[in-house]
Amino acid sequence: MPNMRNLCSIKYKGRFVSKAKHEKSQKITISPKEYCIEKVILYLQEEKVNLMNKKFLFPDFIMTLELSFDLTKNQDICNLYFSVFSDVFISVIRHQQHAQVFWNLKEQHEIILSEHPVLLNHVAKILGDKLLWIKTLEDAFLKDYRCSEDLMAYYYDSEPENAALFFGTYKHNSYDYLIHKVEKGISLHIEILRLGVLDKEDLNAFEELKKYISDNETKQLINSANNPKLKIKLWNQQQRFDKIEETIEKELKHGAYIDWVEFDKSIRVLYHSNPDAAIRLTERKINLLMTHKEYRNRNTYQYIAGLLKQSFEIPEKEQHVKSIATKLYHNKPNLPALKDEFRKTGLI
């Protein structure tokens, strides 16, 4: 039988090659045992879905665990192995007897699984050992979201101050969990609502936040929004149509609205509040598109046709819209694709 070290003992660019093929390379060699372990892991990865759906007989389950822990005595290999297969073990450990065997073997082999808190959390729950479960969650607090949320749920009433740490670490993920738990009006609640407004574009959060901050702070909040689309939504909530006009004007000035497909939704806000501004900004938007050669294509013409058709909703501006469409239709040089889109839309 050929020696495994001679067959395949060098890892190069993520794959194993023979020494003969790579004599000139000075890559680090690996032992036959390490090679076998990596091959086993690769094979098991391919079988992962089947394993998660498999119902192991208890003796087979014990044998599988014993082999797993025997393979993973090296901590680096252990972390790799359980990073790949934690969800498999979570799937197959369904009963207290399974969990107890897992825990006993883990302790017997002195395996450290602190980097796999979700697995430990699951095993502790199945064991029904409350102290172990709480210790597992405490060790994983602010290291793993799911475990941290479980601990928050357990401790929240007695230690609500941890909510600030939880939110500080998992801002976006923790939003839905905390928004209805935190005491209304306190600084943490206000901070969570601000996140809801600026990052999640939650208009309900904006309406609630206004109860706890001044008018000046509300204006500062809206101005701090980086997304012009969100700014317009918030100014619309405030019925500040002058600010909407100002925001669109500013974006057009910097050319940002050239690719912004939300323009047609934003400009509609001005149709009844300020028809003159609505038609002026619409015409400016169209002119920007038409003056940039890279935007002269079928998609742009289709968009312009749709925007003009929508603009007939602007009170007393129907003739103005028709004149814009007519001028574009007779554009020189001739634009057959634009004419075709205008005819399809019924503008001409």
URZI-V447755 format. One record per residue. N is the residue number from 0. RES is the residue in one small letter. PHI is phi as a letter, one per 20 degrees, with the letter a starting at -180 (999 if undefined). OMEGA is omega as a letter, one per 30 degrees, with the letter a starting at -180 (NA if undefined). BURIAL is + if it has 16 or more other ideal C-beta (glycine too) atoms within 10 Angstrom, else -. Layout:
# URZI-V447755
N_RES_PHI_OMEGA_BURIAL / N_RES_PHI_OMEGA_BURIAL
This chain:
# URZI-V447755
0_m_999_a_- / 1_p_f_l_- / 2_n_f_a_- / 3_m_f_a_- / 4_r_f_l_- / 5_n_f_a_- / 6_l_f_a_- / 7_c_a_a_+ / 8_s_c_a_+ / 9_i_c_l_+ / 10_k_e_a_+ / 11_y_c_l_- / 12_k_l_l_- / 13_g_n_l_- / 14_r_c_a_- / 15_f_e_l_- / 16_v_c_a_- / 17_s_f_l_- / 18_k_f_a_- / 19_a_f_a_- / 20_k_e_a_- / 21_h_c_a_- / 22_e_f_a_- / 23_k_f_a_- / 24_s_f_l_- / 25_q_d_l_- / 26_k_f_a_- / 27_i_f_l_- / 28_t_e_l_- / 29_i_c_a_+ / 30_s_f_l_- / 31_p_g_a_- / 32_k_f_l_- / 33_e_f_l_- / 34_y_f_l_+ / 35_c_f_a_- / 36_i_f_l_+ / 37_e_f_l_- / 38_k_f_l_- / 39_v_f_a_- / 40_i_f_l_+ / 41_l_f_l_- / 42_y_f_a_- / 43_l_f_l_+ / 44_q_g_l_- / 45_e_f_a_- / 46_e_e_a_- / 47_k_g_a_- / 48_v_f_l_- / 49_n_f_l_- / 50_l_f_a_+ / 51_m_f_a_- / 52_n_e_a_- / 53_k_e_l_- / 54_k_d_a_- / 55_f_f_l_+ / 56_l_f_a_- / 57_f_g_l_- / 58_p_f_l_- / 59_d_f_l_- / 60_f_f_a_+ / 61_i_f_a_+ / 62_m_f_l_- / 63_t_f_l_+ / 64_l_f_a_+ / 65_e_f_l_- / 66_l_f_a_- / 67_s_f_a_+ / 68_f_f_l_+ / 69_d_f_l_- / 70_l_f_a_+ / 71_t_d_l_+ / 72_k_f_l_- / 73_n_f_a_- / 74_q_f_l_- / 75_d_f_l_- / 76_i_f_l_+ / 77_c_g_a_+ / 78_n_f_l_+ / 79_l_f_a_- / 80_y_f_a_+ / 81_f_f_l_+ / 82_s_f_a_- / 83_v_e_a_- / 84_f_d_l_+ / 85_s_g_a_+ / 86_d_f_l_+ / 87_v_f_l_+ / 88_f_f_l_+ / 89_i_f_a_+ / 90_s_f_a_- / 91_v_e_l_+ / 92_i_e_a_+ / 93_r_d_a_- / 94_h_c_a_- / 95_q_g_l_- / 96_q_f_l_- / 97_h_f_a_+ / 98_a_f_a_+ / 99_q_f_l_+ / 100_v_f_l_+ / 101_f_g_a_+ / 102_w_f_a_+ / 103_n_f_l_- / 104_l_f_l_+ / 105_k_g_a_+ / 106_e_f_a_- / 107_q_f_a_- / 108_h_e_l_- / 109_e_l_l_- / 110_i_e_l_+ / 111_i_e_a_- / 112_l_d_a_+ / 113_s_f_l_- / 114_e_e_a_+ / 115_h_c_a_+ / 116_p_f_a_+ / 117_v_f_l_+ / 118_l_f_l_+ / 119_l_f_l_+ / 120_n_g_a_+ / 121_h_f_a_+ / 122_v_f_l_+ / 123_a_f_l_+ / 124_k_f_a_+ / 125_i_f_l_+ / 126_l_f_a_+ / 127_g_m_l_- / 128_d_e_a_+ / 129_k_f_a_- / 130_l_f_l_- / 131_l_f_a_+ / 132_w_f_a_+ / 133_i_f_l_- / 134_k_f_l_- / 135_t_f_l_+ / 136_l_f_l_+ / 137_e_f_l_- / 138_d_f_a_- / 139_a_e_a_+ / 140_f_f_a_+ / 141_l_m_l_- / 142_k_d_l_- / 143_d_c_a_+ / 144_y_f_a_+ / 145_r_f_l_- / 146_c_f_l_+ / 147_s_f_l_+ / 148_e_f_l_+ / 149_d_f_l_+ / 150_l_f_l_+ / 151_m_g_a_+ / 152_a_f_a_- / 153_y_f_a_- / 154_y_e_a_+ / 155_y_g_a_+ / 156_d_f_a_- / 157_s_e_a_- / 158_e_c_a_- / 159_p_f_a_- / 160_e_f_l_- / 161_n_f_a_+ / 162_a_f_l_+ / 163_a_f_l_- / 164_l_f_l_- / 165_f_f_l_+ / 166_f_f_a_+ / 167_g_f_a_- / 168_t_e_a_- / 169_y_c_a_+ / 170_k_g_a_- / 171_h_f_a_- / 172_n_f_a_- / 173_s_e_a_+ / 174_y_g_a_+ / 175_d_f_a_- / 176_y_f_a_+ / 177_l_e_a_+ / 178_i_g_a_+ / 179_h_d_a_- / 180_k_d_a_- / 181_v_f_l_+ / 182_e_g_a_- / 183_k_f_l_- / 184_g_n_l_- / 185_i_f_a_- / 186_s_f_l_- / 187_l_f_l_+ / 188_h_f_l_+ / 189_i_f_l_+ / 190_e_f_l_+ / 191_i_f_l_+ / 192_l_f_l_+ / 193_r_f_l_+ / 194_l_f_l_+ / 195_g_g_a_+ / 196_v_f_a_+ / 197_l_f_a_+ / 198_d_d_a_- / 199_k_d_l_- / 200_e_l_a_- / 201_d_e_a_+ / 202_l_f_l_- / 203_n_f_l_- / 204_a_f_l_+ / 205_f_f_l_+ / 206_e_f_l_- / 207_e_f_a_+ / 208_l_f_a_+ / 209_k_f_l_+ / 210_k_f_a_- / 211_y_d_a_- / 212_i_c_a_- / 213_s_f_l_- / 214_d_f_a_- / 215_n_f_l_- / 216_e_f_l_- / 217_t_f_l_+ / 218_k_f_l_+ / 219_q_f_l_- / 220_l_f_a_+ / 221_i_f_a_+ / 222_n_f_a_- / 223_s_e_l_- / 224_a_f_a_+ / 225_n_e_a_- / 226_n_e_a_- / 227_p_f_l_+ / 228_k_f_l_+ / 229_l_f_l_+ / 230_k_g_a_+ / 231_i_f_l_+ / 232_k_f_a_+ / 233_l_f_l_+ / 234_w_f_l_+ / 235_n_f_l_+ / 236_q_f_a_- / 237_q_e_a_- / 238_q_l_l_- / 239_r_e_a_+ / 240_f_f_l_+ / 241_d_f_l_- / 242_k_f_l_+ / 243_i_f_l_+ / 244_e_g_a_+ / 245_e_f_a_- / 246_t_f_l_+ / 247_i_f_l_+ / 248_e_g_a_- / 249_k_f_a_- / 250_e_f_l_+ / 251_l_f_a_+ / 252_k_f_a_- / 253_h_e_l_- / 254_g_m_a_- / 255_a_f_a_- / 256_y_f_a_+ / 257_i_g_a_+ / 258_d_d_a_- / 259_w_e_a_+ / 260_v_f_l_- / 261_e_e_a_- / 262_f_g_a_+ / 263_d_f_l_- / 264_k_f_a_- / 265_s_f_a_+ / 266_i_f_a_+ / 267_r_f_l_+ / 268_v_g_a_+ / 269_l_e_a_+ / 270_y_g_a_+ / 271_h_d_a_- / 272_s_f_a_- / 273_n_b_a_+ / 274_p_g_a_+ / 275_d_f_l_- / 276_a_f_a_+ / 277_a_f_a_+ / 278_i_f_l_+ / 279_r_f_a_+ / 280_l_f_l_+ / 281_t_f_l_+ / 282_e_f_l_+ / 283_r_f_l_- / 284_k_g_a_+ / 285_i_f_l_+ / 286_n_f_l_- / 287_l_f_l_- / 288_l_f_a_+ / 289_m_f_a_+ / 290_t_e_l_- / 291_h_d_a_- / 292_k_g_a_- / 293_e_f_l_- / 294_y_e_a_+ / 295_r_e_l_- / 296_n_b_a_- / 297_r_g_a_- / 298_n_f_l_- / 299_t_f_a_+ / 300_y_f_l_+ / 301_q_f_l_+ / 302_y_f_a_+ / 303_i_f_l_+ / 304_a_f_l_+ / 305_g_f_a_- / 306_l_f_l_+ / 307_l_f_l_+ / 308_k_f_l_- / 309_q_f_a_+ / 310_s_f_l_+ / 311_f_f_l_- / 312_e_f_a_- / 313_i_f_a_+ / 314_p_g_l_- / 315_e_m_l_- / 316_k_d_a_+ / 317_e_f_a_- / 318_q_f_l_- / 319_h_f_l_+ / 320_v_f_l_+ / 321_k_f_a_- / 322_s_f_l_- / 323_i_f_a_+ / 324_a_f_a_+ / 325_t_f_l_- / 326_k_f_l_- / 327_l_f_a_+ / 328_y_f_a_- / 329_h_e_a_- / 330_n_g_l_- / 331_k_d_g_- / 332_p_f_a_- / 333_n_f_a_- / 334_l_c_a_+ / 335_p_g_a_- / 336_a_f_l_- / 337_l_f_l_+ / 338_k_g_a_+ / 339_d_f_a_- / 340_e_f_l_+ / 341_f_f_l_+ / 342_r_f_l_- / 343_k_f_a_- / 344_t_e_a_+ / 345_g_n_a_- / 346_l_f_a_+ / 347_i_d_NA_-
